[in-house]
Amino acid sequence: MKKIGIFGGTFDPIHKLHLRISLLAKNELDLDQMIIVPTGNPPHKNNNQVTDFAHRFNMVQLAVEKFDGFSVSDVENQNSLNKSYTSDTLDYFSKEYPKDQLYFVVGSDSLFDIENWKNPQNIFDKAIFVVFYRPGRFSREDLDAQVEYLTNKYSAHILQIKVFAEDVSSTDIRQDYSDGDLDNSDVITAEVRKYIEEHQLYGSKNPR
């Protein structure tokens, strides 16, 4: 039985904290594969709030192509008319890897909202949750209490991984580009930065 990691997100754009988290999860849990899944049509956002899927997919590919055991999936873009739900995505991967164990990587803030997601019981049934702590609204004590609550209510299997999760935000990166502040080489890879500038995403200009 293989251990398959699933790491979903809008990735608009993907940044180095995303990479650090996925690498740490893969190494600490000895995962055979880590699949990055850019969101197709996120239910909590309007389409005009999200960069075109092709650009986000391409940026993720550029960011992870040098890492062994990493791949990118376009499953959430295969039907662009429908909203993308984690429950459906995990159904897809459970059929793709019926004999393997899925590990779903999320930020701690997701655990406090997951009961508003489509079919949370199915989500917990399909995968082991791998949670990393993100500073912000919730303390570690709050997170521990939420893990216990979800474990008891849904028979969830939730693992916590320790990561130095500084507050890096894709929203802030987009805003920096919109403001003309291109000094963000420390939070996105050179390949992603070049792609953003070549395609003039987020109000950026072509590189000189």
N, C-alpha and C positions, 0 to 999 in steps of 0.2 A: 504494500500500500504506500503510495506516494503522498507527500504533504504539499498541498498546493495553496499558495497565498494569493488572496484577491485584495487589491488595494484600489478602491474607487474614489473618484473625486472629479470636480469640474476641471481642475488643472488649467487654470486660466490666468497666468501660465503656471506650469510646473516649476517648482523652485527647489533649492537645495535641502530644505527641511523635509519635503516630500521624499527626496532621495535618501536622506539619512534614516528616516523612519522605515522605509521599505527595506533598506539594506540591513538595518538592525534587526528587524523582525525576521528576515530571511536567515540571518546568521544565528541569532539566539535560538530560534525554533528549528534550525536545521531543515528549512524548507527546500524541497526539490525544485520548486519553480515559484516565481513571483510574477503574477499577471497584473499589470496596471490597466485599469478600466476607466477611461475618460467617460464622464456622464454624457449621454446623448441629449436628452430633453429633460432636465431636472424639474421635478414637480414643484419645487419651491421658488423657481425663477421663471421669468418670461424669456422667450427665445431671444428677444432683442437685448437682454441683459448678458448674454453669454456669447463669447466669440465662436465663430463657425467651428463645427466639430472637426473638420479637416485640419484646420490650423492647430487646434489643441492636440489632436492625435499626432500630428507631425512633430510638435514640440516634445511630446512625451517620448516618441521614438528616438529623437535626437538625444534626449537626456539619459536614456537607459541603454542605448545600443552597446555601450562598452562594458556593461555588467553581465557576467555569466548567469544564466538561469533566469533572466528577465525577458518578458515579452509584453506586448501591448495588444489589447483586444478592442475591436470595434463593435462588440455585441450590442451595446446600448445605442448604437446609431443605425442598426439594421432596420428599424421601423421608426423613422423620424416623426411620424404623425402622432405617435403615442408618447406619453410620459415615461421616463425611465425609473423603474422601481427596483430597489435592492432585492426584494423578494423574488421578482421575476429573473433578475440577473443570476441570483444564486440557484434558482431552479435550472437555468440554462447550464451553469457550470457543474451542477450535480449530475446532470445527464451526460455532460462531456467527460466527466471523471467519476463514473459510478462506483469504482472500487477504491477511490482515494479520499483522503480527508481534506476538506476545505478549511482554510483559516481566513477569516475576514478581518482586515486591518482597518481600524477606525480611530478617530480622535475621541478623547473622553467626552467632549461636548455632545457627540452623537448619542451616547448612552442615555442622556437626559431628555432626548427628543424622540427616541426610537419607538415609543408607544404611539406616536403620531404617524409613524411610517406604515405603509401597507403591510398587513399580515406579519406583525413582529414574531409571532410564534413560529411561523414557517422560516423566518430568517434565522432564529436561534436553533431550529431543528436542522438546518442545512449546513451550518458552519460553526466552528469554534471562533469566538470573538477574540481579537488581539487588540487591546486598547492601550494607547499611549496618552500620557497626561499632557494636556495643553493648558498653560496658565490662562487665567481670565476669570470667568464668572464662578467657577466651582473650585473648591479646595480638594485636596487629596482625601480628606475625611469624607467629604460629600461623595466623592467618586467611590470610595470603599463601600459606603452605605448603599449607593445605587447599584453597584455590582452585586451586593448581597440581596437586594430587593429583586433584581431581575433573575438572579440565579434561583431564588425561591419560587418566583411566580411562573417562570417559563422553563425551568430546568436548564437554564442557559449555562454554557461552559465558557467562561470569560477569563482570559489571561491578561495580566497587565505587564507591559514592558517599560523599563526605565529608559528615558531618552531626554537629553537636554533639549527640550522643545521651546526654544526661544520664540517670541511672538512674531514670526515671519508670516506675512499675509499677501496672497495674490492680489487682493484688492489694493493694498498699498503699492505694489509693484505697478499695477495698471495706472494708478493715480500719479506715480512718479513719472511715468512716461508721458502721461497727459500734460503734466506740468513742465515737461522738458527737462526733468532731472534724470539723467542717464547714469548716474553714479550708483548702480545697483549690481555691480559685477560680483559682489560677495554673496548674493542671494539667488542668482540664477546662473546656470552654466554658460560658458562662452558660446556654445552651439545654439542654445535657446535665445540668448541675447542677439546673436547674428540673425537668427530667423525672424525675431520680432522686428528688427530694424529693416531687414530686406523686404518684409511684407507690410511694413508700416502699420503694425498693430498698435493699439492703445494710443494712437496719436503720435507715435514715434516717427522720426525722419529716417530716410535712407542713410546708411553710414557714409561718411566722407571718404 
